[in-house]
Amino acid sequence: MRSTAGSTAPTGAMTPPEASDQVRRFSTAERWVHRATGFLMLLCVASAACLYLGPIAQLVGRRHLMVTVHEWSGILLPAPFLLGLMSADFRADLRRLNRFAVYDRQWLRAVRRRLTSPQARPAGKFNAGQKLYASGLAGAVLMMMFTGLLMWFMGLLPFISRTSAIFVHDCLAWAITAVLLGHMRMAYRDPEARLGLRTGYVSRSWAERHHSRWLRDDRLGRVAKKVDDK
């Protein structure tokens, strides 16, 4: 995500675009999946900090409660995703996230060369960085759940030591925390992207600037569907 070029509004004070300039980016179901997943993820990270960082652990106390919160927020983390599968819009965006296009490689090359113009970084509804973020985070969460269950129920796989599970769990926890902070930083820099997650709509000018292939691909898809229907 990138900050909107030429915006004079303070960060966080983005006003909704006019109705004629609106493009729907996310459905209600998608926005709730994002909010619920974000809440559970922050709960996991916060409770982990209360368990493993000495000064915070002493300040908060109530270790047993923090352990319970951490375990159950981790177990429930996939629940919003699974419920979201009932939404056709959510499933359509999952297909977009799992498909790498030619222009996604161009986006990655532009990042390596530090080219920041929208022309150098063409993107569909999701850019290549968002696709990599989503797939990487999904894999890390699954591994975190696996190692967490091994720590919780040591009899599941007795040939894997508790020390190994703790080591992998802790390393992934630090990696996920760093990635989440980067994600939040990028979102903070782009008020209109946050507006899309709050209201479901963004301005057409923003979409054409930062996700130029999204509207074009959707138009081509609708035309192809009409042709097939005939």
C-alpha positions as CSV (number, residue, x, y, z in Angstrom):
1,M,0.0,0.0,0.0
2,R,1.2,3.5,-0.7
3,S,0.1,7.0,0.4
4,T,-2.2,8.8,-1.9
5,A,-0.1,11.2,-4.1
6,G,-1.0,14.9,-3.7
7,S,-3.3,14.4,-0.7
8,T,-3.5,17.4,1.6
9,A,-5.7,15.8,4.2
10,P,-4.1,14.7,7.5
11,T,-3.3,11.0,7.8
12,G,-6.4,9.3,9.2
13,A,-8.7,12.1,8.1
14,M,-9.5,10.9,4.6
15,T,-13.0,11.9,3.5
16,P,-15.1,9.4,1.5
17,P,-15.1,10.0,-2.3
18,E,-18.1,11.3,-4.1
19,A,-20.6,8.5,-5.0
20,S,-20.0,9.0,-8.8
21,D,-16.3,8.4,-8.2
22,Q,-16.6,5.4,-5.9
23,V,-15.4,1.8,-6.7
24,R,-16.3,-1.0,-4.4
25,R,-13.1,-2.7,-3.2
26,F,-14.3,-4.9,-0.4
27,S,-17.6,-6.5,0.6
28,T,-19.0,-6.4,4.2
29,A,-18.0,-10.0,4.7
30,E,-14.4,-9.3,3.6
31,R,-14.1,-6.3,5.9
32,W,-15.3,-8.3,8.9
33,V,-12.9,-11.1,8.1
34,H,-10.0,-8.6,8.1
35,R,-11.1,-7.0,11.3
36,A,-11.7,-10.2,13.2
37,T,-8.4,-11.7,12.0
38,G,-6.5,-8.5,12.9
39,F,-8.1,-8.5,16.4
40,L,-7.2,-12.1,17.1
41,M,-3.7,-11.5,15.7
42,L,-3.1,-8.5,17.9
43,L,-4.5,-10.4,20.9
44,C,-2.0,-13.2,20.2
45,V,0.9,-10.8,19.9
46,A,-0.1,-8.8,23.0
47,S,-0.6,-11.9,25.2
48,A,2.7,-13.3,23.9
49,A,4.5,-10.1,25.0
50,C,2.9,-10.4,28.4
51,L,4.3,-13.9,28.7
52,Y,7.8,-13.6,27.3
53,L,9.0,-10.0,27.9
54,G,10.0,-9.6,31.5
55,P,9.1,-6.0,32.2
56,I,5.6,-6.3,30.6
57,A,5.0,-9.7,32.3
58,Q,5.8,-8.0,35.7
59,L,3.6,-5.1,34.9
60,V,0.6,-7.1,33.8
61,G,0.9,-10.2,36.0
62,R,-1.9,-12.8,35.8
63,R,0.2,-15.2,33.8
64,H,-2.4,-18.0,33.8
65,L,-5.0,-15.7,32.2
66,M,-2.4,-14.5,29.6
67,V,-1.6,-18.2,28.7
68,T,-5.3,-18.9,28.3
69,V,-5.9,-15.8,26.1
70,H,-2.8,-16.6,24.0
71,E,-3.8,-20.3,23.4
72,W,-7.4,-19.6,22.5
73,S,-6.8,-16.6,20.4
74,G,-4.3,-18.7,18.4
75,I,-6.7,-21.6,18.1
76,L,-9.5,-19.3,16.9
77,L,-7.3,-17.4,14.4
78,P,-8.4,-19.4,11.3
79,A,-12.1,-19.1,12.2
80,P,-12.7,-15.7,10.4
81,F,-11.0,-17.1,7.3
82,L,-13.1,-20.3,7.4
83,L,-16.3,-18.3,7.9
84,G,-15.3,-16.0,5.1
85,L,-15.3,-18.9,2.6
86,M,-19.1,-18.6,2.6
87,S,-18.7,-15.3,0.8
88,A,-18.3,-15.4,-3.0
89,D,-16.5,-12.0,-2.9
90,F,-14.0,-13.4,-0.4
91,R,-13.4,-16.5,-2.5
92,A,-12.9,-14.4,-5.6
93,D,-10.2,-12.3,-3.8
94,L,-8.5,-15.5,-2.6
95,R,-8.2,-16.5,-6.2
96,R,-6.7,-13.1,-7.0
97,L,-4.2,-13.4,-4.1
98,N,-3.1,-16.9,-5.3
99,R,-2.5,-15.9,-8.9
100,F,0.8,-14.2,-10.0
101,A,0.5,-12.3,-13.2
102,V,3.3,-11.0,-15.5
103,Y,2.8,-7.4,-14.2
104,D,3.4,-8.7,-10.7
105,R,7.0,-9.6,-11.7
106,Q,7.3,-6.1,-13.1
107,W,6.1,-4.8,-9.7
108,L,8.8,-6.8,-7.9
109,R,11.5,-5.6,-10.3
110,A,10.5,-2.0,-9.7
111,V,10.7,-2.6,-5.9
112,R,14.3,-4.0,-6.3
113,R,15.2,-1.0,-8.4
114,R,13.5,1.4,-6.0
115,L,11.1,2.8,-8.7
116,T,8.1,4.2,-6.9
117,S,5.9,5.6,-9.7
118,P,2.6,3.9,-10.3
119,Q,3.5,3.3,-14.0
120,A,6.6,1.3,-12.9
121,R,4.5,-0.7,-10.4
122,P,1.4,-2.0,-12.2
123,A,-1.0,-4.1,-10.0
124,G,-4.3,-5.8,-10.1
125,K,-6.6,-5.6,-7.1
126,F,-3.7,-6.7,-5.0
127,N,-0.1,-5.9,-5.8
128,A,2.7,-8.5,-5.7
129,G,3.8,-7.4,-2.2
130,Q,0.3,-7.9,-0.8
131,K,0.2,-11.4,-2.4
132,L,3.5,-12.4,-0.9
133,Y,2.5,-11.0,2.5
134,A,-0.8,-12.9,2.5
135,S,0.8,-16.2,1.5
136,G,3.7,-15.9,3.8
137,L,1.6,-14.9,6.8
138,A,-0.8,-17.8,6.1
139,G,2.0,-20.3,6.1
140,A,3.6,-18.8,9.2
141,V,0.2,-18.9,11.1
142,L,-0.2,-22.6,10.2
143,M,3.3,-23.3,11.5
144,M,2.6,-21.3,14.6
145,M,-0.5,-23.3,15.3
146,F,1.3,-26.6,14.7
147,T,4.2,-25.8,17.1
148,G,1.8,-24.2,19.6
149,L,-0.3,-27.4,19.7
150,L,2.9,-29.4,20.2
151,M,3.8,-27.3,23.2
152,W,0.2,-27.5,24.5
153,F,-0.1,-31.3,24.0
154,M,3.3,-32.8,24.1
155,G,2.0,-36.3,23.5
156,L,0.9,-35.5,19.9
157,L,4.3,-36.2,18.3
158,P,6.6,-37.5,21.0
159,F,9.6,-37.7,18.6
160,I,9.6,-33.9,18.4
161,S,11.1,-32.3,21.5
162,R,9.4,-29.4,23.3
163,T,12.6,-27.4,22.9
164,S,12.5,-27.6,19.2
165,A,8.8,-26.6,19.1
166,I,9.5,-23.6,21.4
167,F,12.5,-22.5,19.2
168,V,10.5,-22.6,16.0
169,H,7.5,-20.9,17.7
170,D,9.6,-18.1,19.1
171,C,11.5,-17.4,15.9
172,L,8.3,-17.3,13.9
173,A,6.7,-15.0,16.5
174,W,9.4,-12.4,16.1
175,A,9.2,-12.7,12.3
176,I,5.4,-12.3,12.3
177,T,5.7,-9.3,14.7
178,A,8.2,-7.6,12.3
179,V,6.0,-8.2,9.3
180,L,2.8,-7.0,11.1
181,L,4.6,-3.8,12.1
182,G,5.6,-3.3,8.5
183,H,2.1,-3.9,7.3
184,M,0.7,-1.4,9.8
185,R,3.2,1.2,8.8
186,M,2.3,0.9,5.1
187,A,-1.4,1.1,6.0
188,Y,-0.8,4.2,8.1
189,R,0.8,5.9,5.1
190,D,-2.2,5.2,2.8
191,P,-5.4,6.7,4.3
192,E,-7.5,5.8,1.3
193,A,-6.5,2.1,1.5
194,R,-7.7,2.2,5.1
195,L,-10.9,4.0,4.0
196,G,-11.5,1.0,1.6
197,L,-11.3,-1.4,4.6
198,R,-13.6,0.8,6.7
199,T,-16.3,1.6,4.1
200,G,-15.6,-0.9,1.3
201,Y,-15.2,1.9,-1.3
202,V,-12.3,3.8,-2.7
203,S,-12.0,6.5,-5.3
204,R,-11.7,5.5,-9.0
205,S,-8.7,7.8,-9.3
206,W,-6.9,6.0,-6.5
207,A,-7.7,2.6,-8.0
208,E,-6.5,3.6,-11.4
209,R,-3.3,5.1,-10.0
210,H,-2.2,2.3,-7.6
211,H,-4.1,-0.7,-9.0
212,S,-4.3,0.1,-12.7
213,R,-4.9,-3.5,-13.9
214,W,-7.7,-4.1,-11.4
215,L,-10.4,-2.1,-13.1
216,R,-9.1,-3.1,-16.6
217,D,-9.1,-6.8,-15.8
218,D,-12.6,-6.6,-14.3
219,R,-13.9,-4.9,-17.4
220,L,-12.4,-7.5,-19.7
221,G,-13.8,-10.2,-17.4
222,R,-17.3,-8.8,-17.7
223,V,-17.1,-8.5,-21.5
224,A,-15.8,-12.1,-21.8
225,K,-18.7,-13.2,-19.6
226,K,-21.3,-11.4,-21.8
227,V,-19.8,-13.0,-24.9
228,D,-19.9,-16.5,-23.2
229,D,-23.5,-16.0,-22.2
230,K,-24.5,-15.2,-25.8
